[in-house]
Amino acid sequence: MTQKTQTKLGPIVAISLVILAVVAFFGAREMFNPTAKTSGTIPIGGAFTLTDHNAKTVTDKDFLGSYMMVYFGYTYCPDVCPTSLGLMGHALDILAKEDPKQAARIQPIFVSVDPERDTVAVLKEYAPNFHPRLLGLTGTVDQVKEAANAYRVYFAKVVEKDAKPGEYLMDHSSITYVIGPDGKFVTHFGHGTAADVMAKKLAELP
Ligand code: NI
């Protein structure tokens, strides 16, 4: 590196460090504050109308009074969804051992972002593998889009080069949301959050 590029890079490095520190500070604050709301003013969660894995039409209003633990994904997902749903189920099992009443207040929910393949029957077979109370939700493409938009979930169909006809993957964000009994966002867990970490935070919910 020459002297000249060093002097140019100095301020950029300094600014980057300041940004990193700010991000780390607010990130940590949210992580350790169970009552922290979403950053900024964009609400997470809200209205949806979907069909559950018992073929019953459900809306967000049906879950008022319970906490919802919500994950968006799809049953054909090779690893990300099974990992996340496994952690969710494990977290609820840990909580149920320590505080069964608190665990019963939380409804685990899996929303499919692949309604073309994730029919009611497919979800009914898939969801209980991760937790006996995990409720699979699907719907029309538009209904799923509406739900995903409400939760700021990104998803997109990906057809790989060597895919057979009709074969595809879904790219999707991997975040577990916790919504309060009032329907408002409480917190979220990033991809790969350990089950005991989630269980501890769920135990603290008022
Ligand atoms: Ni997935």
Residues whose N, C-alpha, C, O or C-beta is under 5 A from the ligand:
A	BS01	NI	G73 Y74 C77 V80 C81
